């Protein structure tokens, strides 16, 4: 009942306008920005009037405001619009004035444009003419620039022409710069002339004029070098202190492009050097150096080795100075080659630079050869006179080896085909021939000397000792002159080729084996032949021991030089072994005879008949007993350990060897005798 009575009441309340209004007012949110701004505007609009007087009843002003809100707002809007209209009227007035000014400006611009148009029409021809003139001026400037560039590139200035052609301007950097420019002009001109239309007149004229300038320039270089080459020899004949100026070096480098002119200048240089070096050489021979130091070379003519060595050393020094000067002249850098070491003369493969280097090397070799060509005659005459006047074979061999050393050195320095090398080759060959003749004469003299028949000595005689001493000195000289590379080759080839190694140097030096044959063979031949002659005069003289002593002495002389005497030592060893075998046979026979077994051994070894050995006198029981007693006594003698005869052998090793071998054979002989006697005890000897 309660709920039914309340329901109509709630429904009537929700439909009540006042309630709805209250709900709406109470539910309205006045916190949003728009509402707050609207309320603020209303407060500003109506706030001022409320402050002057009090309300008659509460809400009077609010009610009035609600009633007059629209009207007040429209009045306010109208008032504001009126203010805007008034302000815009003033703006319109100003715009009208601006329009007047713009119209005036348009009028002025139109007048100016008209005047400009008329002016353009009037000056059009002048402008076109000025433009054409400006274009023509630019074209002329371009042509002028091109012509100036062309002239600077393809012509020489007056100063450059004067530097090339005038004799008043010395050869120097300015001259070479002008020559370089001339070369560049010709090179560039060749490019111009290679066009499709063929060579132009200007190109031909340029080539002609530059060709003339170049020829004049090269002639000027030739004159300059000729004067320089004439003056250098006067300043320093040996070029020992002379330094080639950069200008001279550059001049020679430029003249390579004119081979005929370079040949002419270098020919003059070689002629000047020939005369200068010959004069300097003769001065060194006869007058010596400045103030007498060094002393004249010919003062040492009494000392052949020093005399020849000083002359060759002077020539070598001159060649070294000449080489240094020429390398500096041609601008060639030194190759670091040691003096006398091998210089390659074979053609080299490579490009243009290698070919140019080879050509320069050929020039240097030829000039060095020509410079010393006049030295060959006085050098040859003096050396040959010295060599042929020598009686000592040792001195001859030392001089020949000295010549051989300088021959090898010069061949490596100036080339094997040089005139100086040929002269040294000839002199060296003659020197070795003189030495061979001398040693051969001394060797033949050995065969003419007889042994003293009253001399019981079995050692080599004095003349053999002297000859062997000469041989020893010759071998010492030869060994000291061997180059390191030849020594290695000799060791590798076993000694035989060591004797021939000298022949590798131009075929001048005789094989040392030949020298050994000339010196050693006569010693052996003399020892054998003279021992046989003395044996006939003194039968008890021991010729075999004498020969063995001579052979062992020769071996001892050769032994320290085995590198190049091995073959000869082997030949002597074969002869010595044969002689030792003869002494062993003879010593064995003598020992058998001393031991009392000789007849018994001969009979046992080769019985004369088929009869029993006991029936033969040497092997009869009584004879055997006597022989055995003698043998027993001999075994206790000192001869068993040492042979008086073999004590004369100078080589103790041979004494022991021969005596030991003879004793071994005696043991075998005794065994043979015992064997045969044992057979005899069994029965008769079987045939």
C-alpha positions, 0 to 999 in steps of 0.5 A: 500500500505504501508503494502504490501510494508513493508512485504517483507522487514521484511521477508528478514530481518529475513532470513538474516544470519547476523541478525540471528547471531546478534539476537542469540548473543544478546539473548545469556545469559552469566550469567550462571556459565558454560559460565562464567567458560568457558570464564574465562578459555579462558581469562587465556589461551589467556590473557598472549600473548595479554599483550606483544604486541598490536593488529595490528587491532581490534579483532586480538587476538580474531580472532586468538583465534577463529581460533586456539581454537581447536588446542590450546585446543588439544595441551593443553590437550596433554601437560596435558596428557603427564604430567599425563603419566610421573607421572603415570610412576613414580607411576608404578615404585614404584608399581613395587618395592612394588610388589617385596617387597610383593613377598618377604613377601609372600615367608617369610610367606610361609616359616614361615607357613611351619615351623609352620605347622611342629612345630604343627605337632611335638608338637600336642601330647604334646599339647593334653597331656597338654590339658588333664592335664589341664582338669584333674587339673580343675576336681581335683580342682572342686572335691577339692572344692566340698569336702571342701564344703561338709566337711565344711557343714557336719562335725564339726571343731576340735574347734566345737567338743571340744566346744561340748564334752570338759568340759573345754569349758564352755556353751556359744555362741560358744557351742550353735553355734556348737550345731546349726551347728550339728542340721543343719548337721543332717537336711541336711543329711536327705535330702541327705539320701532321694534319690532314691538309699536310704541312703548312707554310708557317710550319715549314718556315718554323722548321727551317729557321729552327734548323738553322739555329740548331746547327749554329748552336751545335757548331757553337758547342763544338767550338766550346768543347774544342777549346776546353779539350785543348786547354785541359791537357795544359792545365793537368796532363794526367787529369789527376786534379781536373774536375769536369764542369757541369757546362762541359758535361752538358755540352758533351751530352747535347752533342750526342745528337750530332754524332759527326760533331761529337766524333770530331771533338772526341778525336781532338780530345784523343789526339791531345791526350796522346801527345800529353800522356806521351810527354808526361810518360817520358818526363816521368822516365827521365825527369821525375815529378815536380822538384824531383819527386817522385824520382825518375823511373829510369834511375831504377833501371838496374832493378828490372822488377822495380823498373818494369813495375814502375812503368806499368804502374804509371801507365795503370795510374794514367788509365785510371785517371783517364777513365775517371775523367771520361766517366765524369765527362760523359756523366756516367756514375761509377759502378763500384768496380774494384780496380782490376776486377772484371768489367763486362764488355758484352752487349747488354740487352735493354731499352733505349737507356741501356743502348745509350749506356752501351754506346757511352761505354764504347766511347770511353773504351775507345778514347782510353785506348786511343789516349795511351796508344803512343805509350805502347812503343816506348813501353814495349822497347824498354820492357823488352830491352830489360827482359832480354838482358836478364841472365837470371831465370828467376828475375825473368819469371818475376818480370813475366808474371808482373807483366801477366798481372798487368795484362790481366788487369788492363784486359779487364780495364780497357778490354781485350782488344785494346792496343795497350792490351795487345802490346802487353800480350806481346811483351808478356809472351816474349818474357815467358819465352825468354824465361823458358829459354833461360830455364831450358839452358840451365836444365841442359847444363845439368846434363853436362856436369859430371859427378865427382868420382872421388866423392862417396856422398849419396846426397844430391850434388850442389848443382842439382840443389841450386837448380831445385832452389831456382825451381822452388823460387819459380813456384813461389812466384807462380803461387803468389801470382795466382788469382783467387778464382783460378786457385779455386778452379785449380783445386776443383779440377785436381791440380792438373788444370792448375798448371794450365790455368794461366793459359786462360789469360789470353793464351800468353802464359805457358802451362806450368806443367811445361815449366815443370817439364823443363825444370824437373825432367833434366834433374831426373835424367841427370841423376840417372845418367850421371849415376850410371857413369859414376857407377862404372868408375866406382862399382862399389858406389851405390847408384840406386840410393843416389838416384832415390835420394835425388828423386825424394829431394825433388819431391820434397821441393814440389810437395808444398805446391801440390795444387799445381804440381800433382801431375808431376809428383805422380810421374816422379812417384812412379819412377821412385817406386820402380827404383825402390823395387830395384833396391828392395830386390837388391837388399833382399839378395844381400840380406839372404847372402849375409844370412847364409841362405842365398844358395840354399834358396836359389837351389830350392826355388830353381833346382838345377836337376831332378836329383834329390836336394840332399844330393846337391852341394848347396842343400846337402845335410852338412851345407844346410847345417852350416847355412842354418848356423850362419842364419841363426847367428845373423838373426842376432846381429843389428842388421836385422833392425837397421841396414847400414846401406839403407842409412844413406837414404835421406828419407827415413820412411823409405829406409823402413819401408825397404828394410821391412819389405826385404825382411818379409821376403826373407821370411817367405824364402825361409818358409820356402826352404823349410817346405822343400826340405820337409818334402825331402825328408818324406821322399825324393822331390817330385819333378 
